[in-house]
Amino acid sequence: MKLLKIKTARFSQIIESCGNPQVYTLWQKPSADRHLQAQIKKTRVMTTLKSERGTDFGIIGFKESREARYLIFSKSLKRFAEQRIIGIDWALVRE
């Protein structure tokens, strides 16, 4: 059995490249939220989830989930796509 090696990026690297994010709260269905849809198209959204071990990690893009938190960055996250974002420091996130 071959193990897949998942590429990772540190949250601090992303903040250096793309600025400090803001937490985005869904108040309506994502498909009806024009601001959110615009940010998704610009690849500025990160979905954060909890791993089985209880630590937070992020993925680039929008993945709808009850447990998810969404962060919106001022610059595109395209270069970090397909990577698991680790080391999330909530102190660096603007509410």
Residue frames relative to the residue before (quaternion, step in Angstrom):
aa qw qx qy qz dx dy dz
M 1.0000 0.0000 0.0000 0.0000 0.00 0.00 0.00
K 0.2667 -0.7823 0.5498 0.1212 3.54 -0.81 1.05
L 0.3123 -0.7466 0.5585 0.1820 3.59 -0.82 0.99
L 0.3686 -0.7126 0.5519 0.2275 3.54 -0.99 0.86
K 0.2841 -0.7414 0.5859 0.1623 3.54 -0.93 0.92
I 0.1905 -0.7882 0.5787 0.0867 3.56 -0.53 1.20
K 0.3921 -0.7059 0.5386 0.2406 3.54 -0.83 0.99
T 0.1304 -0.7928 0.5920 0.0634 3.55 -1.04 0.79
A 0.1218 -0.7392 0.6546 0.1016 3.51 -1.34 0.38
R 0.4319 -0.6921 0.5125 0.2679 3.57 -1.08 0.68
F 0.5929 -0.5940 0.4248 0.3393 3.53 -1.08 0.82
S 0.6328 0.5469 -0.3317 0.4364 3.60 0.99 -0.80
Q 0.6061 0.5454 -0.3497 0.4614 3.63 1.10 -0.68
I 0.6674 0.5101 -0.2972 0.4539 3.54 0.93 -0.92
I 0.6453 0.5121 -0.3225 0.4662 3.58 0.97 -0.81
E 0.6186 0.5357 -0.3407 0.4629 3.61 1.04 -0.75
S 0.7419 0.4260 -0.2212 0.4681 3.59 0.92 -0.91
C 0.8355 0.2571 -0.0688 0.4807 3.56 0.89 -0.97
G 0.5694 -0.6169 0.3779 0.3903 3.60 1.24 0.06
N 0.6270 -0.5284 0.4102 0.3992 3.55 -1.33 0.16
P 0.3663 -0.7551 0.5020 0.2089 3.58 -0.86 0.92
Q 0.3201 -0.6818 0.6103 0.2455 3.51 -1.40 0.14
V 0.4691 -0.6282 0.5347 0.3153 3.55 -1.14 0.68
Y 0.1543 -0.7823 0.5980 0.0810 3.56 -0.94 0.89
T 0.1951 -0.7900 0.5754 0.0822 3.56 -0.75 1.08
L 0.3576 -0.7234 0.5517 0.2107 3.55 -0.90 0.95
W 0.0914 -0.7985 0.5943 0.0281 3.58 -0.69 1.10
Q 0.7661 0.1769 -0.1134 0.6074 3.55 1.31 -0.16
K 0.7005 -0.4157 0.3274 0.4788 3.57 -1.26 0.01
P 0.5656 -0.6257 0.4090 0.3484 3.61 -0.89 0.87
S 0.6541 0.5284 -0.3247 0.4331 3.61 0.96 -0.79
A 0.7036 0.4440 -0.2584 0.4909 3.62 1.17 -0.53
D 0.5930 0.5788 -0.3490 0.4376 3.60 1.29 -0.24
R 0.2910 -0.8096 0.4866 0.1519 3.56 -0.10 1.33
H 0.6361 0.5290 -0.3355 0.4506 3.60 0.98 -0.81
L 0.6609 0.5033 -0.3030 0.4670 3.58 0.89 -0.94
Q 0.6542 0.5185 -0.3185 0.4492 3.60 0.88 -0.90
A 0.6365 0.5198 -0.3244 0.4684 3.61 1.01 -0.78
Q 0.6717 0.4919 -0.2977 0.4671 3.59 0.97 -0.85
I 0.6103 0.5376 -0.3458 0.4679 3.60 1.07 -0.71
K 0.6554 0.5205 -0.3058 0.4539 3.61 0.92 -0.90
K 0.7094 0.4370 -0.2432 0.4966 3.58 1.10 -0.76
T 0.3967 -0.7421 0.4444 0.3072 3.60 1.34 0.10
R 0.4198 0.7061 -0.4675 0.3267 3.57 0.85 0.99
V 0.6050 0.5756 -0.3424 0.4305 3.60 1.29 0.08
M 0.0761 -0.7514 0.6537 0.0475 3.55 -1.09 0.83
T 0.2367 -0.7403 0.6137 0.1393 3.55 -0.99 0.90
T 0.1295 -0.7837 0.6018 0.0829 3.60 -0.83 0.93
L 0.0667 -0.7882 0.6112 -0.0258 3.51 -1.04 0.97
K 0.4569 -0.6333 0.5350 0.3223 3.56 -1.32 0.13
S 0.3853 -0.6969 0.5521 0.2472 3.56 -1.03 0.81
E 0.7006 -0.4325 0.3414 0.4533 3.58 -1.30 0.07
R 0.6808 0.4877 -0.2784 0.4702 3.58 1.13 -0.62
G 0.5730 -0.6294 0.3612 0.3808 3.58 1.28 -0.08
T 0.5607 0.5802 -0.4098 0.4254 3.60 1.22 0.06
D 0.4828 -0.6622 0.4913 0.2950 3.56 -1.17 0.59
F 0.0416 0.7593 -0.6494 0.0048 3.55 -1.18 0.66
G 0.2897 -0.7725 0.5418 0.1606 3.54 -1.20 0.42
I 0.1412 -0.7300 0.6565 0.1272 3.50 -1.36 0.36
I 0.4733 -0.6644 0.4990 0.2925 3.54 -1.08 0.74
G 0.7111 0.3903 -0.3267 0.4851 3.52 -0.89 0.99
F 0.5399 -0.6218 0.4742 0.3114 3.52 -1.37 0.07
K 0.0424 0.7604 -0.6455 0.0567 3.56 -0.80 1.08
E 0.3169 -0.7853 0.5014 0.1776 3.55 -0.39 1.23
S 0.2066 0.7491 -0.5996 0.1917 3.55 -0.85 1.07
R 0.5544 -0.6161 0.4443 0.3400 3.58 -1.09 0.70
E 0.7205 0.4523 -0.2436 0.4658 3.59 1.02 -0.79
A 0.5530 0.6589 -0.3788 0.3414 3.58 1.23 -0.30
R 0.1711 -0.6944 0.6826 0.1503 3.48 -1.40 0.45
Y 0.2462 -0.7828 0.5585 0.1217 3.56 -1.04 0.77
L 0.1368 -0.7734 0.6168 0.0518 3.52 -0.98 0.95
I 0.1477 -0.7706 0.6141 0.0853 3.56 -1.02 0.83
F 0.2227 -0.7814 0.5782 0.0746 3.53 -0.87 1.12
S 0.5411 -0.6365 0.4436 0.3243 3.57 -1.20 0.49
K 0.7519 0.2715 -0.1780 0.5738 3.61 1.24 -0.36
S 0.6585 -0.5347 0.3723 0.3766 3.56 -1.28 0.46
L 0.3100 -0.7454 0.5690 0.1562 3.55 -1.15 0.80
K 0.2631 0.8314 -0.4666 0.1478 3.58 1.32 0.14
R 0.6819 0.5083 -0.3056 0.4280 3.61 0.89 -0.88
F 0.6960 0.4401 -0.2717 0.4981 3.61 1.26 -0.29
A 0.3620 0.7386 -0.4930 0.2836 3.59 1.28 0.12
E 0.8018 0.2660 -0.2262 0.4850 3.57 -1.20 0.63
Q 0.6361 0.4803 -0.3524 0.4904 3.62 1.20 0.36
R 0.4056 -0.6606 0.5724 0.2672 3.53 -1.24 0.58
I 0.2751 -0.7733 0.5525 0.1448 3.57 -0.76 1.04
I 0.0739 -0.8181 0.5700 -0.0183 3.55 -0.65 1.17
G 0.7649 0.3810 -0.2683 0.4448 3.55 -1.31 0.24
I 0.1944 0.8060 -0.5381 0.1519 3.58 0.97 0.78
D 0.1321 -0.7818 0.6089 0.0239 3.54 -0.74 1.16
W 0.2957 -0.8017 0.4961 0.1540 3.58 -0.21 1.30
A 0.5430 0.6121 -0.4071 0.4058 3.61 1.20 -0.31
L 0.6855 0.4824 -0.2784 0.4689 3.61 1.18 -0.50
V 0.6049 0.5628 -0.3376 0.4510 3.58 1.31 -0.01
R 0.3316 -0.7359 0.5581 0.1927 3.57 -0.94 0.93
E 0.3732 -0.7197 0.5411 0.2235 3.58 -0.92 0.89
